[in-house]
Amino acid sequence: MNKKLFFLLAFLGAAMIVLSPACKKDEECDFGYEKDADGECTVLWQTKFIGSYNTSETCAGVATGTYSNVVSAGSDITKVAITNFGDSGVIVVADLISSTELDIPATNFTIGGTTYSLSGSGSTDGTRMTVDYTATSGGVTAFSCTMDMTKI
């Protein structure tokens, strides 16, 4: 075999190895999805959050009461709506930032003539959810609370 043919075959073999796509066994899912039992990206993150809850709430270290909430699908696959937020009757829309975490962007609401801006974050394991939030009025913290939610 002459040298030119040998180098050509060696070059083509090396090029095939370098340029061939790698196997994607551990492929990431699109944002808003996680893998099912078969390893397919078909499970919506919302699934872990959606449901009816019994909620107990603590504000500034003092238990403030128990009430019910419903978490439902939001306007797209990365949002959920939480009814009766803080036992106020207000619906708060949260952004899902992972399959177990949510973020509540600044949301304005009025109770008893006072306007509040509420923001917070939370996490779930699929059966329990914890949400920490703070409400401000006039730029001053009005209250900070933790909701401990258990799916019914």
N, C-alpha and C positions, 0 to 999 in steps of 0.2 A: 504494500500500500504506500503510495507516495505521501510525502509530508503535507502537501496542500489538502488532499482529501482527508487525511487524519485530522488536521486542524479544523477543517470545515465541519466534520462530524462532531468533534469535541465541542466546538463553538455552538452548534445547533443543539446538542444535548444539554449544555450548560444553560443556554437561553430558555429551553423548555422548562427546566427546573426553576429558574428564577422567575419566569413570567407566568407560570401556571398558577391559577388561583388556589388559595389554601382551602382546606375543608372547613366549613363553618358549622361545626357541631354545636358550639356554644354561642350561637347567634343571638344577639340582643333583640328583644321585642320592641315594637314601636311604642312611643310614649303613650301611656294610658292602658297598656296591655301587659299581662304576664303569662307565663307558660302554664298550660294545663297538664294533666297527668301524663299525657303522651308527648310532652315537650313542644307542643304547638302553641303559638302566641294567640290564644283565643279568649282568655279570661280578662274581662275588664276590671281595672282597679276598683271601679265603683262598687263592684259586687261585694267586697269586704265591708263597705260602709253602709250600704242600703239596708234599711230595716226599721222596725219599731223598737224604741228604747225606753227603759225606766232609768231616770236620771236623778242623781243626787248631786247637789251643788254646794260648794264651799267658797265663800267670798271673804278675803282678808282673814283666813284661818277660822272662820265661824261658819258652821253648817247653816245654810239658808233654806233648805227644803228639798223636797222630791217632787218630780213631775214627769210627764211623758213627752217624748219627742219622736218625730218620724224623719228619717233621712231618706231622701229620694234622689233619683238621677237629676242632674242639672241640665243646663242648656246644651252641653256637649259632654263627651266621654271623660273629660278631666275635671268635671265639676259635680258637686252634690249640694242639695238644698237641705238645710236643717230647720225644721219647723219648731215653733215655740221656744226659740233660742233664749236661754236664761229665764225660762218661764214667763216670757214677756209677750208671747203671741207673735213675735217678729220672726220672719223667715230670713235666714242668713245663708248666702251662697258661698261655699268654700271651694278653693282650687286644690285639686289633688296634685301633690308634688312627687309622690311615689305610690307604690301599692299599699303602703301602710301609713302615710303621712299626708296631712292637709294643712293648708294655709288659709287664713281668713283675712283677705285684704280689707283695708279700711272701709267700713260700711256705716253709713249714717242712718239713724232711726230716732224717732221722737216718742218719748213716754212722759205723760203728764205735763206736756208743754215744754219739756227740756229735750234738746237735741244732743245726742251722744254720737261719738265716732268710736266704733268697736273694731278691734283687730285681735288676731290670735293665731294659735296653731294647735294641732292635735295629732293623735296617732291611734291606730287600731290594731288589734290582733285578729279581727274578724268576728269576735263575739263581745268584746269590750272596747270602748273608745274613751279616751281622755282628751278634753279640750280645755286649754288655758286661754283666757282672753282678758283684755283690759278695755275699759270704756272710758273715754275722756269727754269732757264738756268744757268748752271755752279754753282748750289747751291744757286743762288740769285733769289729772287722773281722778275719775269719780269712783271707780271700783275695779278690782281685779278678782277674777273668779276662776275656779276649776270645776268643770263638769265631769263627773264620772258616770259614764253611760253603759248600761248593760242591755244587750239585745234580748228582746222578749221572745 
